[in-house]
């Protein structure tokens, strides 16, 4: 089984947006790693998150739950989670479960940064 790799980078003109690049498998075994990253960003007051899923191979319901569990808190603090570069097979899962109605999904990082800076 593939491992999960997560990297973060502060982006945007005001350095208040964090890009989280996720690759590998996001499932019940690797969810704690993802939760730790997201929670540490929230604790630092970084509520504008771009999640780049281009290299994600698999996501389970537990993986989806990471984003669902924090979206309310993130939006209550004038932030959001924008998902970018979602591979087609993973997008199908998001769409089937209605996540495309809850989360903004875009193709490029620049579009996501612009969405945050327009607010």
CNS distance restraints for C-alpha pairs under 8 A (distance, minus, plus):
assign (resid   1 and name CA) (resid  25 and name CA) 7.87 0.50 0.50
assign (resid   2 and name CA) (resid  24 and name CA) 5.62 0.50 0.50
assign (resid   2 and name CA) (resid  25 and name CA) 5.87 0.50 0.50
assign (resid   3 and name CA) (resid  24 and name CA) 5.53 0.50 0.50
assign (resid   3 and name CA) (resid  25 and name CA) 5.92 0.50 0.50
assign (resid   3 and name CA) (resid  30 and name CA) 7.50 0.50 0.50
assign (resid   4 and name CA) (resid  22 and name CA) 7.17 0.50 0.50
assign (resid   4 and name CA) (resid  23 and name CA) 5.83 0.50 0.50
assign (resid   4 and name CA) (resid  24 and name CA) 4.66 0.50 0.50
assign (resid   4 and name CA) (resid  25 and name CA) 5.25 0.50 0.50
assign (resid   4 and name CA) (resid  26 and name CA) 6.30 0.50 0.50
assign (resid   4 and name CA) (resid  30 and name CA) 6.30 0.50 0.50
assign (resid   5 and name CA) (resid  21 and name CA) 7.94 0.50 0.50
assign (resid   5 and name CA) (resid  22 and name CA) 5.81 0.50 0.50
assign (resid   5 and name CA) (resid  23 and name CA) 5.15 0.50 0.50
assign (resid   5 and name CA) (resid  24 and name CA) 6.23 0.50 0.50
assign (resid   6 and name CA) (resid  20 and name CA) 6.75 0.50 0.50
assign (resid   6 and name CA) (resid  21 and name CA) 5.58 0.50 0.50
assign (resid   6 and name CA) (resid  22 and name CA) 4.75 0.50 0.50
assign (resid   6 and name CA) (resid  23 and name CA) 6.59 0.50 0.50
assign (resid   6 and name CA) (resid  34 and name CA) 7.49 0.50 0.50
assign (resid   7 and name CA) (resid  20 and name CA) 5.74 0.50 0.50
assign (resid   7 and name CA) (resid  21 and name CA) 5.21 0.50 0.50
assign (resid   7 and name CA) (resid  22 and name CA) 6.84 0.50 0.50
assign (resid   8 and name CA) (resid  18 and name CA) 6.52 0.50 0.50
assign (resid   8 and name CA) (resid  19 and name CA) 5.56 0.50 0.50
assign (resid   8 and name CA) (resid  20 and name CA) 4.57 0.50 0.50
assign (resid   8 and name CA) (resid  21 and name CA) 6.30 0.50 0.50
assign (resid   9 and name CA) (resid  18 and name CA) 5.60 0.50 0.50
assign (resid   9 and name CA) (resid  19 and name CA) 5.24 0.50 0.50
assign (resid   9 and name CA) (resid  20 and name CA) 6.73 0.50 0.50
assign (resid  10 and name CA) (resid  15 and name CA) 5.75 0.50 0.50
assign (resid  10 and name CA) (resid  16 and name CA) 6.80 0.50 0.50
assign (resid  10 and name CA) (resid  17 and name CA) 5.69 0.50 0.50
assign (resid  10 and name CA) (resid  18 and name CA) 4.45 0.50 0.50
assign (resid  10 and name CA) (resid  19 and name CA) 6.20 0.50 0.50
assign (resid  11 and name CA) (resid  15 and name CA) 5.32 0.50 0.50
assign (resid  11 and name CA) (resid  16 and name CA) 6.99 0.50 0.50
assign (resid  11 and name CA) (resid  17 and name CA) 5.35 0.50 0.50
assign (resid  11 and name CA) (resid  18 and name CA) 5.87 0.50 0.50
assign (resid  11 and name CA) (resid  19 and name CA) 6.64 0.50 0.50
assign (resid  11 and name CA) (resid 113 and name CA) 7.82 0.50 0.50
assign (resid  12 and name CA) (resid  16 and name CA) 6.80 0.50 0.50
assign (resid  12 and name CA) (resid  17 and name CA) 5.94 0.50 0.50
assign (resid  12 and name CA) (resid 113 and name CA) 5.95 0.50 0.50
assign (resid  16 and name CA) (resid  46 and name CA) 6.50 0.50 0.50
assign (resid  16 and name CA) (resid  48 and name CA) 6.81 0.50 0.50
assign (resid  17 and name CA) (resid  46 and name CA) 6.91 0.50 0.50
assign (resid  17 and name CA) (resid  47 and name CA) 7.51 0.50 0.50
assign (resid  17 and name CA) (resid  48 and name CA) 4.88 0.50 0.50
assign (resid  17 and name CA) (resid  49 and name CA) 5.81 0.50 0.50
assign (resid  17 and name CA) (resid  50 and name CA) 7.28 0.50 0.50
assign (resid  17 and name CA) (resid 113 and name CA) 7.54 0.50 0.50
assign (resid  17 and name CA) (resid 116 and name CA) 7.95 0.50 0.50
assign (resid  18 and name CA) (resid  46 and name CA) 7.08 0.50 0.50
assign (resid  18 and name CA) (resid  48 and name CA) 6.31 0.50 0.50
assign (resid  18 and name CA) (resid  49 and name CA) 4.96 0.50 0.50
assign (resid  18 and name CA) (resid  50 and name CA) 6.11 0.50 0.50
assign (resid  19 and name CA) (resid  49 and name CA) 5.89 0.50 0.50
assign (resid  19 and name CA) (resid  50 and name CA) 4.59 0.50 0.50
assign (resid  19 and name CA) (resid  51 and name CA) 5.82 0.50 0.50
assign (resid  19 and name CA) (resid  52 and name CA) 6.94 0.50 0.50
assign (resid  20 and name CA) (resid  49 and name CA) 7.07 0.50 0.50
assign (resid  20 and name CA) (resid  50 and name CA) 6.04 0.50 0.50
assign (resid  20 and name CA) (resid  51 and name CA) 4.74 0.50 0.50
assign (resid  20 and name CA) (resid  52 and name CA) 5.98 0.50 0.50
assign (resid  21 and name CA) (resid  51 and name CA) 5.96 0.50 0.50
assign (resid  21 and name CA) (resid  52 and name CA) 4.69 0.50 0.50
assign (resid  21 and name CA) (resid  53 and name CA) 6.42 0.50 0.50
assign (resid  22 and name CA) (resid  51 and name CA) 7.22 0.50 0.50
assign (resid  22 and name CA) (resid  52 and name CA) 6.16 0.50 0.50
assign (resid  22 and name CA) (resid  53 and name CA) 5.47 0.50 0.50
assign (resid  22 and name CA) (resid  54 and name CA) 7.65 0.50 0.50
assign (resid  22 and name CA) (resid  55 and name CA) 6.56 0.50 0.50
assign (resid  22 and name CA) (resid  56 and name CA) 5.99 0.50 0.50
assign (resid  23 and name CA) (resid  53 and name CA) 6.70 0.50 0.50
assign (resid  23 and name CA) (resid  54 and name CA) 7.36 0.50 0.50
assign (resid  23 and name CA) (resid  55 and name CA) 4.48 0.50 0.50
assign (resid  23 and name CA) (resid  56 and name CA) 4.16 0.50 0.50
assign (resid  23 and name CA) (resid  57 and name CA) 6.81 0.50 0.50
assign (resid  24 and name CA) (resid  55 and name CA) 6.59 0.50 0.50
assign (resid  24 and name CA) (resid  56 and name CA) 4.92 0.50 0.50
assign (resid  24 and name CA) (resid  57 and name CA) 5.18 0.50 0.50
assign (resid  24 and name CA) (resid  58 and name CA) 6.80 0.50 0.50
assign (resid  25 and name CA) (resid  30 and name CA) 7.23 0.50 0.50
assign (resid  25 and name CA) (resid  56 and name CA) 6.33 0.50 0.50
assign (resid  25 and name CA) (resid  57 and name CA) 5.68 0.50 0.50
assign (resid  25 and name CA) (resid  58 and name CA) 4.83 0.50 0.50
assign (resid  25 and name CA) (resid  59 and name CA) 6.14 0.50 0.50
assign (resid  26 and name CA) (resid  30 and name CA) 5.58 0.50 0.50
assign (resid  26 and name CA) (resid  31 and name CA) 6.04 0.50 0.50
assign (resid  26 and name CA) (resid  34 and name CA) 7.93 0.50 0.50
assign (resid  26 and name CA) (resid  56 and name CA) 7.62 0.50 0.50
assign (resid  26 and name CA) (resid  58 and name CA) 6.09 0.50 0.50
assign (resid  26 and name CA) (resid  59 and name CA) 4.76 0.50 0.50
assign (resid  26 and name CA) (resid  60 and name CA) 6.45 0.50 0.50
assign (resid  26 and name CA) (resid  62 and name CA) 7.91 0.50 0.50
assign (resid  26 and name CA) (resid  63 and name CA) 5.21 0.50 0.50
assign (resid  27 and name CA) (resid  31 and name CA) 5.69 0.50 0.50
assign (resid  27 and name CA) (resid  58 and name CA) 7.55 0.50 0.50
assign (resid  27 and name CA) (resid  59 and name CA) 5.72 0.50 0.50
assign (resid  27 and name CA) (resid  60 and name CA) 4.90 0.50 0.50
assign (resid  27 and name CA) (resid  61 and name CA) 7.39 0.50 0.50
assign (resid  27 and name CA) (resid  62 and name CA) 5.80 0.50 0.50
assign (resid  27 and name CA) (resid  63 and name CA) 5.16 0.50 0.50
assign (resid  28 and name CA) (resid  32 and name CA) 7.94 0.50 0.50
assign (resid  28 and name CA) (resid  60 and name CA) 7.19 0.50 0.50
assign (resid  28 and name CA) (resid  62 and name CA) 5.48 0.50 0.50
assign (resid  28 and name CA) (resid  63 and name CA) 6.85 0.50 0.50
assign (resid  30 and name CA) (resid  34 and name CA) 6.96 0.50 0.50
assign (resid  31 and name CA) (resid  35 and name CA) 6.07 0.50 0.50
assign (resid  31 and name CA) (resid  62 and name CA) 6.74 0.50 0.50
assign (resid  31 and name CA) (resid  63 and name CA) 5.78 0.50 0.50
assign (resid  31 and name CA) (resid  66 and name CA) 7.12 0.50 0.50
assign (resid  32 and name CA) (resid  36 and name CA) 6.07 0.50 0.50
assign (resid  33 and name CA) (resid  37 and name CA) 6.47 0.50 0.50
assign (resid  34 and name CA) (resid  38 and name CA) 6.26 0.50 0.50
assign (resid  34 and name CA) (resid  66 and name CA) 7.24 0.50 0.50
assign (resid  35 and name CA) (resid  39 and name CA) 5.92 0.50 0.50
assign (resid  35 and name CA) (resid  66 and name CA) 6.08 0.50 0.50
assign (resid  36 and name CA) (resid  40 and name CA) 6.04 0.50 0.50
assign (resid  37 and name CA) (resid  41 and name CA) 6.40 0.50 0.50
assign (resid  38 and name CA) (resid  42 and name CA) 6.35 0.50 0.50
assign (resid  39 and name CA) (resid  43 and name CA) 6.11 0.50 0.50
assign (resid  40 and name CA) (resid  44 and name CA) 6.30 0.50 0.50
assign (resid  41 and name CA) (resid  45 and name CA) 6.41 0.50 0.50
assign (resid  41 and name CA) (resid  46 and name CA) 5.18 0.50 0.50
assign (resid  41 and name CA) (resid  47 and name CA) 7.17 0.50 0.50
assign (resid  42 and name CA) (resid  46 and name CA) 5.35 0.50 0.50
assign (resid  42 and name CA) (resid  47 and name CA) 5.96 0.50 0.50
assign (resid  42 and name CA) (resid  74 and name CA) 7.54 0.50 0.50
assign (resid  46 and name CA) (resid  79 and name CA) 7.98 0.50 0.50
assign (resid  47 and name CA) (resid  74 and name CA) 5.28 0.50 0.50
assign (resid  47 and name CA) (resid  75 and name CA) 7.65 0.50 0.50
assign (resid  47 and name CA) (resid  77 and name CA) 6.68 0.50 0.50
assign (resid  47 and name CA) (resid  78 and name CA) 7.12 0.50 0.50
assign (resid  47 and name CA) (resid  79 and name CA) 4.50 0.50 0.50
assign (resid  47 and name CA) (resid  80 and name CA) 6.33 0.50 0.50
assign (resid  47 and name CA) (resid  81 and name CA) 7.87 0.50 0.50
assign (resid  48 and name CA) (resid  74 and name CA) 7.62 0.50 0.50
assign (resid  48 and name CA) (resid  78 and name CA) 7.97 0.50 0.50
assign (resid  48 and name CA) (resid  79 and name CA) 4.56 0.50 0.50
assign (resid  48 and name CA) (resid  80 and name CA) 5.16 0.50 0.50
assign (resid  48 and name CA) (resid  81 and name CA) 6.32 0.50 0.50
assign (resid  48 and name CA) (resid 116 and name CA) 7.37 0.50 0.50
assign (resid  49 and name CA) (resid  79 and name CA) 7.51 0.50 0.50
assign (resid  49 and name CA) (resid  80 and name CA) 6.18 0.50 0.50
assign (resid  49 and name CA) (resid  81 and name CA) 4.78 0.50 0.50
assign (resid  49 and name CA) (resid  82 and name CA) 6.27 0.50 0.50
assign (resid  50 and name CA) (resid  81 and name CA) 5.85 0.50 0.50
assign (resid  50 and name CA) (resid  82 and name CA) 4.85 0.50 0.50
assign (resid  50 and name CA) (resid  83 and name CA) 5.89 0.50 0.50
assign (resid  50 and name CA) (resid  84 and name CA) 6.96 0.50 0.50
assign (resid  50 and name CA) (resid 109 and name CA) 7.48 0.50 0.50
assign (resid  50 and name CA) (resid 112 and name CA) 6.76 0.50 0.50
assign (resid  51 and name CA) (resid  81 and name CA) 7.01 0.50 0.50
assign (resid  51 and name CA) (resid  82 and name CA) 6.13 0.50 0.50
assign (resid  51 and name CA) (resid  83 and name CA) 4.81 0.50 0.50
assign (resid  51 and name CA) (resid  84 and name CA) 6.05 0.50 0.50
assign (resid  52 and name CA) (resid  83 and name CA) 6.14 0.50 0.50
assign (resid  52 and name CA) (resid  84 and name CA) 4.93 0.50 0.50
assign (resid  52 and name CA) (resid  85 and name CA) 5.94 0.50 0.50
assign (resid  52 and name CA) (resid  86 and name CA) 7.34 0.50 0.50
assign (resid  52 and name CA) (resid 109 and name CA) 7.87 0.50 0.50
assign (resid  53 and name CA) (resid  83 and name CA) 7.10 0.50 0.50
assign (resid  53 and name CA) (resid  84 and name CA) 6.21 0.50 0.50
assign (resid  53 and name CA) (resid  85 and name CA) 5.64 0.50 0.50
assign (resid  53 and name CA) (resid  86 and name CA) 5.12 0.50 0.50
assign (resid  53 and name CA) (resid  87 and name CA) 7.07 0.50 0.50
assign (resid  54 and name CA) (resid  84 and name CA) 7.38 0.50 0.50
assign (resid  54 and name CA) (resid  85 and name CA) 4.80 0.50 0.50
assign (resid  54 and name CA) (resid  86 and name CA) 5.41 0.50 0.50
assign (resid  54 and name CA) (resid  87 and name CA) 5.83 0.50 0.50
assign (resid  55 and name CA) (resid  87 and name CA) 7.70 0.50 0.50
assign (resid  56 and name CA) (resid  86 and name CA) 7.95 0.50 0.50
assign (resid  56 and name CA) (resid  87 and name CA) 7.38 0.50 0.50
assign (resid  57 and name CA) (resid  90 and name CA) 7.84 0.50 0.50
assign (resid  58 and name CA) (resid  90 and name CA) 6.89 0.50 0.50
assign (resid  59 and name CA) (resid  63 and name CA) 5.53 0.50 0.50
assign (resid  59 and name CA) (resid  64 and name CA) 6.91 0.50 0.50
assign (resid  59 and name CA) (resid  90 and name CA) 6.99 0.50 0.50
assign (resid  60 and name CA) (resid  64 and name CA) 6.43 0.50 0.50
assign (resid  61 and name CA) (resid  65 and name CA) 6.07 0.50 0.50
assign (resid  62 and name CA) (resid  66 and name CA) 6.74 0.50 0.50
assign (resid  63 and name CA) (resid  67 and name CA) 7.60 0.50 0.50
assign (resid  64 and name CA) (resid  68 and name CA) 6.54 0.50 0.50
assign (resid  65 and name CA) (resid  69 and name CA) 5.82 0.50 0.50
assign (resid  66 and name CA) (resid  70 and name CA) 6.88 0.50 0.50
assign (resid  67 and name CA) (resid  71 and name CA) 6.05 0.50 0.50
assign (resid  67 and name CA) (resid  81 and name CA) 7.85 0.50 0.50
assign (resid  68 and name CA) (resid  72 and name CA) 7.79 0.50 0.50
assign (resid  70 and name CA) (resid  74 and name CA) 6.08 0.50 0.50
assign (resid  71 and name CA) (resid  75 and name CA) 6.06 0.50 0.50
assign (resid  71 and name CA) (resid  80 and name CA) 6.97 0.50 0.50
assign (resid  71 and name CA) (resid  81 and name CA) 6.98 0.50 0.50
assign (resid  72 and name CA) (resid  76 and name CA) 6.01 0.50 0.50
assign (resid  73 and name CA) (resid  77 and name CA) 6.43 0.50 0.50
assign (resid  74 and name CA) (resid  78 and name CA) 6.78 0.50 0.50
assign (resid  74 and name CA) (resid  79 and name CA) 5.15 0.50 0.50
assign (resid  74 and name CA) (resid  80 and name CA) 5.73 0.50 0.50
assign (resid  74 and name CA) (resid  81 and name CA) 7.60 0.50 0.50
assign (resid  75 and name CA) (resid  79 and name CA) 4.82 0.50 0.50
assign (resid  75 and name CA) (resid  80 and name CA) 5.38 0.50 0.50
assign (resid  81 and name CA) (resid 103 and name CA) 6.82 0.50 0.50
assign (resid  81 and name CA) (resid 104 and name CA) 7.38 0.50 0.50
assign (resid  82 and name CA) (resid 103 and name CA) 6.34 0.50 0.50
assign (resid  82 and name CA) (resid 104 and name CA) 5.11 0.50 0.50
assign (resid  82 and name CA) (resid 105 and name CA) 5.93 0.50 0.50
assign (resid  82 and name CA) (resid 106 and name CA) 7.30 0.50 0.50
assign (resid  82 and name CA) (resid 112 and name CA) 6.57 0.50 0.50
assign (resid  83 and name CA) (resid 103 and name CA) 7.07 0.50 0.50
assign (resid  83 and name CA) (resid 104 and name CA) 6.26 0.50 0.50
assign (resid  83 and name CA) (resid 105 and name CA) 4.78 0.50 0.50
assign (resid  83 and name CA) (resid 106 and name CA) 6.34 0.50 0.50
assign (resid  84 and name CA) (resid 105 and name CA) 5.62 0.50 0.50
assign (resid  84 and name CA) (resid 106 and name CA) 4.80 0.50 0.50
assign (resid  84 and name CA) (resid 107 and name CA) 5.26 0.50 0.50
assign (resid  84 and name CA) (resid 108 and name CA) 6.04 0.50 0.50
assign (resid  84 and name CA) (resid 109 and name CA) 6.71 0.50 0.50
assign (resid  84 and name CA) (resid 112 and name CA) 7.59 0.50 0.50
assign (resid  85 and name CA) (resid 105 and name CA) 8.00 0.50 0.50
assign (resid  85 and name CA) (resid 106 and name CA) 6.68 0.50 0.50
assign (resid  85 and name CA) (resid 107 and name CA) 4.92 0.50 0.50
assign (resid  85 and name CA) (resid 108 and name CA) 6.40 0.50 0.50
assign (resid  86 and name CA) (resid  90 and name CA) 6.39 0.50 0.50
assign (resid  86 and name CA) (resid  91 and name CA) 5.69 0.50 0.50
assign (resid  86 and name CA) (resid 105 and name CA) 7.82 0.50 0.50
assign (resid  86 and name CA) (resid 107 and name CA) 7.61 0.50 0.50
assign (resid  87 and name CA) (resid  91 and name CA) 6.00 0.50 0.50
assign (resid  88 and name CA) (resid  92 and name CA) 6.24 0.50 0.50
assign (resid  89 and name CA) (resid  93 and name CA) 6.83 0.50 0.50
assign (resid  90 and name CA) (resid  94 and name CA) 6.41 0.50 0.50
assign (resid  91 and name CA) (resid  95 and name CA) 5.98 0.50 0.50
assign (resid  92 and name CA) (resid  96 and name CA) 5.90 0.50 0.50
assign (resid  93 and name CA) (resid  97 and name CA) 6.18 0.50 0.50
assign (resid  94 and name CA) (resid  98 and name CA) 6.22 0.50 0.50
assign (resid  94 and name CA) (resid  99 and name CA) 4.90 0.50 0.50
assign (resid  94 and name CA) (resid 100 and name CA) 6.08 0.50 0.50
assign (resid  95 and name CA) (resid  99 and name CA) 5.74 0.50 0.50
assign (resid  95 and name CA) (resid 100 and name CA) 5.29 0.50 0.50
assign (resid  95 and name CA) (resid 101 and name CA) 7.94 0.50 0.50
assign (resid  98 and name CA) (resid 102 and name CA) 7.08 0.50 0.50
assign (resid  99 and name CA) (resid 103 and name CA) 5.91 0.50 0.50
assign (resid 100 and name CA) (resid 104 and name CA) 6.62 0.50 0.50
assign (resid 100 and name CA) (resid 105 and name CA) 6.81 0.50 0.50
assign (resid 106 and name CA) (resid 111 and name CA) 6.80 0.50 0.50
assign (resid 106 and name CA) (resid 112 and name CA) 6.71 0.50 0.50
assign (resid 107 and name CA) (resid 111 and name CA) 7.32 0.50 0.50
assign (resid 108 and name CA) (resid 112 and name CA) 6.70 0.50 0.50
assign (resid 109 and name CA) (resid 113 and name CA) 6.25 0.50 0.50
assign (resid 110 and name CA) (resid 114 and name CA) 6.13 0.50 0.50
assign (resid 111 and name CA) (resid 115 and name CA) 6.17 0.50 0.50
assign (resid 112 and name CA) (resid 116 and name CA) 6.43 0.50 0.50
assign (resid 113 and name CA) (resid 117 and name CA) 6.20 0.50 0.50
assign (resid 114 and name CA) (resid 118 and name CA) 6.05 0.50 0.50
assign (resid 115 and name CA) (resid 119 and name CA) 7.12 0.50 0.50
